Amino acid sequence: MSNPNDNNRFEEPVEKRGFTSTERMVFSLFVLVIIGTAIYFIFAPTGDSPPPPPREIPLSPAVVEKISHGAVFLKYFRDGKFEKFSESKDPRFDNTLPTVVFIHGMGGHTDTNWIKELARRIRKSEPNTNIIGVDWSSVQTPPKANDSSDWQKFIEEQTGLKIDKKHIDIFLMPVETANKIPEVVNVSNDYLFDESGLHLNPSQTHIIGFSHGSHIAGMIGMKQAGKIKRITVLDPSTRAVHLGGDNVWGSGWDKNAAQFIDMYASSKWAGTNKIYGHRTFFVQEKKGEPPAWWDISKSAVFTTIEDHMYAAKWFLSTIGNGDVRFGYSISTESLPEEHWETIFSTLPKKGELDGIDEQITNEVVEGK
């Protein structure tokens, strides 16, 4: 008798099924993804690699013509130097990037060595930041002869200094130049923020002003209704020379000019005796009594034109050091009204840029 299970021993083998075209395509894509991921992690830039270059956009001929000519004009820092947009073969600018605007003081211009050094350091520290210089050197007024006894008396009362009549012109030029500040403010504000200019975003803009340039920066901030992210003022010029226009006695701007204002004073007669900053610092080379805000005859703050520059050169030394207590990288957290601090610095005074790269020490003394 046959065993019914014997038939199973002679069953034909089942034919193996191959991959369908769809399955082969999915598998190929999977392999490509694995290979691509491996290549990315092998060759992708590390965290230490430089960021990609900014996306610059060609400016229209009308904008280039507007911001490059006249008594006030703008310069763009590119390839280690400031140049007018009209001087570039390919004027490009990306107004979506953060922007630092520098405004020089009386007698200055954007090609001054320490200003160019400031721009170089910012570019190294923040590669994807626009750097603009407002050049208003052509607006400044040359001194005129004046032997007014009343004028001499007024200057001596405001500065606490004895002035020879033949040196009156030294004070006349700052006064007459200060009278031109509202004109510079209107033009600069238009060039920087109007749609027919660079059309900067105020909330991404940091304006740095020196001396008279500090007042220009502050008054631009008032025109922007305090929307500017930050204004830094370096030894703003004394209120005694602001006698006309919209900035009588330095009244044309205040803490409402920006979301944050940091101020650095270093001279007792060239600099102002008004606190403009949410954070205010007196930068001094030697220890002494912090000024009782502000007895001009007893202040420990410096007394010469070189001292007027000290705050600016000291600020330059802070770029890239990451110190959030003061200087370029300062924390923008505001302190109570009228708060100020004194910085006793070892930064050398001699020479335009001497000692800037040296390791300096700063002792900070808080005050009211």
C-alpha positions in Angstrom: 0.0 0.0 0.0 1.4 3.4 -0.9 2.0 6.1 1.7 0.0 9.2 0.9 2.8 11.4 2.2 5.2 10.0 -0.4 3.9 12.5 -3.0 5.3 15.4 -1.0 8.8 14.1 -1.7 8.4 14.8 -5.4 6.9 18.4 -5.3 8.5 20.8 -7.8 10.7 23.5 -6.1 9.1 27.0 -5.8 10.7 29.6 -8.1 12.4 32.5 -6.2 10.8 35.9 -6.9 13.2 38.8 -7.8 13.0 42.5 -6.8 10.5 44.6 -8.7 11.6 47.8 -10.4 10.0 49.9 -7.7 11.8 47.9 -5.0 15.1 48.3 -6.8 14.6 52.1 -7.1 13.8 52.5 -3.4 16.8 50.4 -2.4 19.1 52.5 -4.7 17.8 55.8 -3.2 18.4 54.4 0.3 22.0 53.6 -0.5 22.5 57.0 -2.0 21.2 58.7 1.1 23.6 56.6 3.3 26.5 57.5 1.1 25.5 61.2 0.9 25.2 61.5 4.7 28.6 59.9 5.2 30.2 62.3 2.7 28.6 65.3 4.4 29.9 64.4 7.9 33.4 63.7 6.5 33.7 67.0 4.5 31.2 69.4 6.1 32.7 72.6 7.7 33.4 72.5 11.4 32.3 75.0 13.9 35.6 76.8 13.5 35.1 77.4 9.8 34.4 80.9 8.6 30.7 81.8 7.9 29.5 82.0 4.4 30.0 85.4 2.7 27.2 87.9 2.9 24.6 88.0 0.2 25.2 91.4 -1.3 22.6 93.0 -3.6 23.5 95.6 -6.4 22.3 99.1 -5.5 20.3 101.0 -8.0 22.2 103.9 -9.8 19.8 106.4 -8.2 20.7 105.2 -4.7 24.4 105.2 -5.5 24.3 108.7 -6.8 22.3 110.0 -3.9 24.5 108.6 -1.0 27.9 109.2 -2.7 27.8 112.9 -3.4 27.2 116.1 -1.5 28.7 117.6 1.6 27.6 114.5 3.5 28.1 111.1 2.0 28.4 107.5 3.0 31.3 105.1 2.7 31.3 101.3 2.8 34.1 99.3 4.5 35.1 96.6 2.1 38.5 94.8 1.4 40.2 96.7 4.4 39.2 100.2 3.4 36.4 102.7 3.3 35.2 103.6 -0.2 32.3 105.5 -1.7 29.7 103.3 -3.3 30.2 105.3 -6.5 33.9 104.3 -6.5 33.1 100.6 -6.6 32.8 98.8 -10.0 30.1 96.7 -8.5 28.3 98.6 -5.7 26.6 95.9 -3.6 25.0 96.0 -0.2 22.8 93.7 1.8 20.6 95.7 4.1 19.2 92.5 5.8 22.5 92.1 7.7 23.3 93.8 11.0 25.0 97.1 10.4 27.5 99.2 12.3 27.5 103.0 11.4 30.4 105.2 12.5 30.2 109.0 12.7 33.4 110.9 13.2 33.8 114.2 15.1 34.8 117.7 14.2 38.0 117.8 12.1 37.8 114.1 11.4 36.9 111.9 8.4 36.3 108.2 7.7 39.9 107.6 6.6 41.5 108.5 10.0 43.8 105.6 11.0 42.0 104.7 14.3 38.6 104.7 12.5 39.9 102.3 9.8 41.4 100.1 12.6 38.1 100.1 14.4 36.4 98.9 11.2 39.0 96.2 10.6 38.5 94.8 14.0 34.8 94.7 13.7 35.0 93.0 10.4 37.3 90.4 11.9 35.1 89.9 14.9 31.8 89.9 12.9 32.4 89.0 9.2 28.8 89.2 8.2 28.2 92.8 9.5 28.0 95.8 7.3 30.2 98.7 8.3 29.2 102.2 7.1 31.0 105.5 7.7 29.1 108.8 7.6 31.6 111.4 6.2 30.6 115.0 7.0 34.0 116.6 6.9 33.0 119.0 4.2 30.3 120.5 6.4 32.7 121.6 9.1 33.3 125.4 9.6 36.8 126.8 9.6 37.6 129.2 12.5 37.0 132.9 12.2 38.7 135.8 13.9 36.9 136.9 17.0 38.0 139.0 19.9 34.7 139.3 21.8 35.3 139.8 25.5 31.8 138.5 26.2 32.5 135.4 24.3 35.8 134.9 26.1 34.0 135.3 29.5 31.3 132.8 28.5 33.8 130.2 27.5 35.8 130.6 30.7 32.6 130.3 32.8 31.6 127.1 31.0 35.0 125.4 31.0 36.7 126.6 34.2 39.7 127.5 32.0 41.5 130.8 31.4 41.5 131.5 27.7 43.7 133.9 25.9 41.9 136.0 23.3 44.1 134.8 20.5 42.9 131.2 21.2 39.2 132.1 21.0 39.1 130.5 17.5 39.8 127.1 19.1 36.4 127.4 20.7 34.6 129.2 17.9 35.1 126.3 15.4 33.4 123.7 17.6 30.5 126.1 18.1 30.0 127.0 14.5 30.4 123.4 13.4 27.9 122.3 16.1 25.4 124.6 14.4 25.6 122.5 11.3 24.8 119.3 13.1 21.0 119.4 12.4 21.8 119.6 8.7 24.0 116.5 8.9 21.4 114.7 11.0 18.7 115.2 8.4 20.8 114.1 5.4 22.4 111.1 7.3 19.1 109.8 8.5 17.7 110.0 5.0 20.7 108.2 3.5 20.7 105.5 6.1 17.1 104.6 6.7 14.9 106.0 3.9 13.7 103.7 1.1 15.5 106.0 -1.3 18.8 105.3 0.5 20.2 102.1 2.1 16.9 101.5 3.9 18.5 100.0 7.0 16.5 98.2 9.7 16.9 100.4 12.8 16.5 97.3 15.1 19.6 95.8 13.5 21.7 99.0 13.5 24.5 100.0 15.9 25.7 103.6 15.6 29.0 104.7 17.1 29.7 108.4 17.4 32.7 110.3 18.6 32.6 113.9 20.0 30.3 116.0 17.7 29.5 112.7 16.0 27.9 111.4 19.2 25.3 114.2 19.1 24.6 113.4 15.4 24.1 109.7 16.4 21.8 110.6 19.2 19.7 113.0 17.1 19.4 110.4 14.3 18.1 108.0 17.0 15.4 110.5 18.0 14.3 110.8 14.4 14.0 107.0 14.4 11.8 107.2 17.5 14.2 105.1 19.6 14.0 102.0 17.3 17.8 101.9 16.8 19.2 98.8 18.5 22.2 100.5 20.1 24.1 103.8 20.1 27.6 104.1 21.5 28.9 107.6 22.2 32.6 108.2 22.7 33.4 111.3 24.8 30.4 113.4 23.4 31.5 117.0 22.9 30.7 119.5 25.7 27.3 121.0 25.8 28.9 124.4 26.0 29.5 124.5 22.3 26.0 123.4 21.3 24.3 126.8 21.2 21.9 126.7 18.3 19.6 124.7 16.1 17.8 121.7 17.5 20.5 120.7 20.0 20.8 123.8 22.2 22.9 122.8 25.3 22.8 119.2 24.1 19.1 118.9 24.5 18.4 117.4 21.1 18.6 113.8 22.3 18.5 111.7 25.4 18.2 108.0 26.5 15.1 107.6 24.3 17.3 107.8 21.2 17.9 104.0 21.1 17.0 100.8 22.8 20.4 100.9 24.5 23.0 103.6 24.8 26.5 103.1 26.2 28.6 106.2 26.9 32.4 106.5 27.5 33.8 109.9 28.7 37.5 110.7 29.0 38.0 114.5 29.0 36.8 117.2 31.3 36.5 120.2 29.0 36.2 118.7 25.5 33.6 116.2 26.7 30.1 116.8 28.0 28.9 116.9 31.6 25.6 115.2 30.9 24.9 111.4 31.2 23.3 110.1 28.0 23.9 106.4 28.5 21.9 103.6 30.0 25.4 102.5 30.9 27.9 105.4 31.4 31.7 105.0 32.0 34.5 107.4 32.8 37.7 105.9 31.3 40.7 107.1 33.2 44.4 106.2 33.1 45.2 106.9 36.8 43.3 106.2 40.0 41.6 109.1 41.6 38.3 110.2 43.0 35.5 109.3 40.5 34.1 112.7 39.5 31.1 113.9 41.4 28.9 114.3 38.4 30.3 116.6 37.4 32.6 119.2 39.2 34.6 120.2 36.2 37.3 121.9 38.3 37.9 118.8 40.4 37.3 116.0 38.0 40.0 113.3 37.7 39.1 112.9 34.1 41.8 114.2 31.6 42.2 117.7 30.4 43.8 117.7 26.9 42.7 117.0 23.3 44.6 113.8 23.5 42.4 112.8 26.5 39.4 113.5 24.3 40.6 110.7 22.1 41.3 108.4 24.9 37.8 107.0 25.2 37.7 106.2 21.5 41.1 104.4 21.5 40.2 102.5 24.7 36.9 101.4 23.1 38.9 100.2 20.1 40.9 98.0 22.3 37.8 96.1 23.5 36.6 94.9 20.1 36.8 91.1 20.0 37.7 90.6 23.7 34.2 89.3 24.6 34.1 91.3 27.8 30.4 91.9 28.5 31.1 94.4 31.4 31.9 97.3 29.0 33.1 98.2 25.6 32.1 96.7 22.2 30.7 93.5 23.6 28.9 95.1 26.6 25.7 93.5 27.9 22.8 95.7 26.8 20.9 95.1 30.1 20.1 98.6 31.4 20.9 99.8 34.9 19.0 102.3 37.0 18.8 105.9 35.8 21.9 108.0 36.3 24.1 105.0 37.0 27.8 105.4 36.1 31.0 103.5 36.6 34.7 104.5 36.4 37.2 102.4 34.5 40.9 102.8 35.5 42.7 101.5 32.4 46.4 100.8 31.7 46.0 101.7 28.0 49.0 103.8 26.9 48.2 107.3 25.7 51.1 108.0 23.5 50.9 107.7 19.7 47.8 107.2 17.5 47.5 103.4 18.0 50.5 102.6 20.3 49.7 99.9 22.8 46.2 99.1 21.4 47.1 95.4 20.9 48.7 95.0 24.4 46.9 93.1 27.1 45.3 95.8 29.2 43.8 95.7 32.6 40.6 97.5 33.6 39.5 98.1 37.2 35.9 99.0 37.4 34.5 101.1 40.3 30.7 101.4 40.4 29.0 104.6 41.4 25.6 106.3 41.4 
